């Protein structure tokens, strides 16, 4: 299995319909190709991590490089891995406004031009992205475990 990290520039403003389209297509294609991953958006930059077979990752990176919603894709790392960091995420997505304060390093990393990136920072950035995934997984779990609103209303009345 391969884990691949890439950076790309967005052609459209954040919160545009294009991000939603990217997410919909990503979820559909990732599930079909047994790929998992995480996409982070800051201003006009994307930072993505995708995990899957060598062939699936090659096809995906090629497909992304041809997508007219993004440009300037650069593969920052491509490594063999024994396990997935995003096993339950067909395609996770977080925009910069939903990043916690501790994510300042990710924001700064994304704002730099690719040619000036300090690749020695990448392991820490990837570790922090895993932390963000774990944080989101906990939020999702709490939502699944909380009673539906109708039950909460009944509990308050009773």
HUQUINOR-V197448 format. One line per field, one symbol per residue. ss: DSSP state (A for helix, B for strand, O for the rest). phi: phi as a letter, one per 30 degrees, with the letter a starting at -180 (. if undefined). Layout:
ss->???
phi->???
//
This chain:
ss->OBBBBBBBBBOOOOOOAAAAAAAAAAAAAAAAOOOBBBBBBBOOBBBBBBBBOAAAAAAAAAAAAAOOOBBBBBBBBBBBOOOOOOOOOOOBBBBAAAOOAAAAAAAAAAAOOAAAOOAAAAAAAAAAAAAAAAAAAAAAAAAAAOOOAAAAAAAAAO
phi->.ccbcbbbccdbddidddddddddddedddddchcclbbccbhcbcbbbbbldedddedddddddcdddbaidbdcaabdbdbddbdccdadbbcedcddedceddeddddddedcdcdddeedddddddddddddeddddddddddeeddddddddd
//
